[in-house]
């Protein structure tokens, strides 16, 4: 069975720190303006985001315009091919604040991943919860995620969103802690 996530979504997400409203959208339904690409570049080069996600992959090179354009291309192709489901979290004025994705169409066990700008702390738990609801509606049975052992903020997001710590898998790995969430109908 292939998951069937909805289209034309704009899901309000509230920051638990500021009360500000953000909007979760499918990345293939968002126009990547020059301003948006510049903001993605800035987020990709924030020290924590860069060191946890991009530094090894980019071999120390800066996150640049090609990576930002590639994000939209990868996300659009993922939706088109029903292989990966990428969402972007936008501020009220349409500026990117975070991204989150379901990395596979395997409804039995799918990884989620996310990143968030330091300027928008307080939105990820509610963003993860929104994606969990979308995953349930799309037919997913189980979601899992990993975070670098040093990334305590991400671990707390997953635990607040209802994920369970997978001690066995985490102990076996030097780099990541693993979390999983069984989805009920």
Phi, psi and omega in degrees: 000137179262138178295154182229072179292150182288161175249171179053050180258146169216096185260120177293137177231127183259134173287126179285347178271319186248342185080000179293149179261132175242170181227125178271126182228153170292137183293333179284355178249016180239133178278120181281088179289165177301318179298319180294318179297319177299320179293321176297320177298316179298316179297314181300336180260001173299138188310311181291314179301313182297312184293324182281330188243320192249337188305310181294314181297322183265003178051041177085352177286152181293152171287119187237192185300322180295323177293318180296315177295321179297326176302312180293320179296313179300315181295316179296315178295323178300315177294314183301319183267003183053045182246330184207144188235101188256133179239154175235138178260123184248147173287175179300331179268008174089009179274140180293140177240328184198167171221156179208145179216155167260116195279358181204162176268006179288103185291343181280332182196103183236138177275141167250154175217155181203163170213154183215140175295141176300335180287351184233038177303147176099002182252343191288322179301312180292330176292315177299317178299321178296319180290325175302315178297317177298319180296318177301311181298329181278352177103007179292145180259326183210138174241148174221163180208160173226153175221149178301142184304328180282346185272076182296326180300314181294320177300318179294322177302311183296318179295318178296330181278001175101001177290152175255141177289128177264093186297317182299309182294321180293321180294326181287343185249134179280335189261320190239151164261144183245144182223150179217158182217117174280132180258128178262157181286000000 
